[in-house]
Amino acid sequence: ATCTLTNIRGGFGDNAMMMDYIFLASLAYVRDNITDVALNTWFGEGVAINEEETVDTFRAEYDEGDTPVYFKLFNFPDIKLGIISIRGTSNNWDMLADSQLWSAAALMQGVRFFLPAGEIWTPILNEIVFWINRLQGEALDKISFYRLTTQFANYLKNDTEFNDIQVTGHSLGGGLAMITGAQASIPAVGVSGPNALISGRSLDPPVTSEQMNQYTFNIVPRRDIVPMLDDKADQFQYIRCESAMNDFVGCHFSKRSLCEVQYTCGTNGRPAICECVTEYGYPKPTPINGTDRTFEAACGLS
C-alpha cells in the first residue's frame, strides 16, 4: 500500500502522508472553531493554521457571484506550505453538480462497458463527452465550481507567504481538487473523488491526461461508486472497505477511509481515532512504548 506520497510524481514533498490528506479533506465539512482544535490535536499546537481571513479576502474580491463551493486553506508556516481543502457533497446542490459535471463521462463508460470490444472506443470518448457537454452549455457553466478553486490556487501561488500550494478534497471536493491540481499545476489528492480523464477536454481550461497523470492522486475505497465515475489517472491507491455488502454508501465515508489507512499504515505519530474501534470495528490500537494509558481511558469509555 502507498502510505506516503513523497516518491510519486507531482512534487508532494517530504513526509507527505496519505492519512494527513484524508484528515484535511474531512475538515472541510466541520465548523471553523472545531477545525482549529482538530488541527492542533492532529499535528501539534500551531503546526497548521486555518486561514479563514485569506479565504474570505479572496472571495470578497473575486467571487462576486457567491459560487456555492466551500473550501478552506491550511497554512503550515514552518515549511511555507498551503493546502486547500474543498468540501464534497453535503446538500442537494452539490449532488446536482456531481451528476451534471460527470454525467456525460458516466454515460460513455456505460456504453463502453456494453459494447463488444468497448475498450477500443476509449481514445475518442473525451471527444464525444466534449460535444455532449457543449450541448449543456450555460447549465454546465453554473456548476463548474473548479473555476473558482483553480483561481484561488493560482492566487496563492503568487503569495510570497507560501513556497508550495497543494489541494485535497473528498467526494465532489476530491474531483474538484484533482481538476484544480491539473489546471494550476500543483499536487492534488482526491479522496473518493470522481476522475477527469474522459471529461478533461470539456473543462475550462481543458485538462490533458498528461496533466492528470503528473499532478493528481486519488484514494479509492473498494466498492465506492463515486471514484468509479470517469477514468482514473495513473496515480491512485485502492484501499479496503469493510462495510456491510448491503451498505451502499458506507465505503464513501472519509472517516472510514482514514481508519483504514491508519490501520494499514500505522498512526505515525498522529492520534488514534476512537471511532475506528467503536463505530467501524477495527482492532484497538497497540500502545506505544512507555504508555500506560488504556484505549478505554483515552476515549472516555472507562
PyMOL commands that set and color helices and strands:
alter all, ss='L'
color gray80, all
select helices_A, chain A and resi 18-27+32-43+52-62+92-114+118-136+138-142+146-157+172-184+200-202+209-215+226-228+250-252+254-265+274-278+295-298
alter helices_A, ss='H'
color red, helices_A
select strands_A, chain A and resi 49-50+71-76+81-86+164-170+188-191+216-221+236-239
alter strands_A, ss='S'
color yellow, strands_A
deselect
rebuild
show_as cartoon
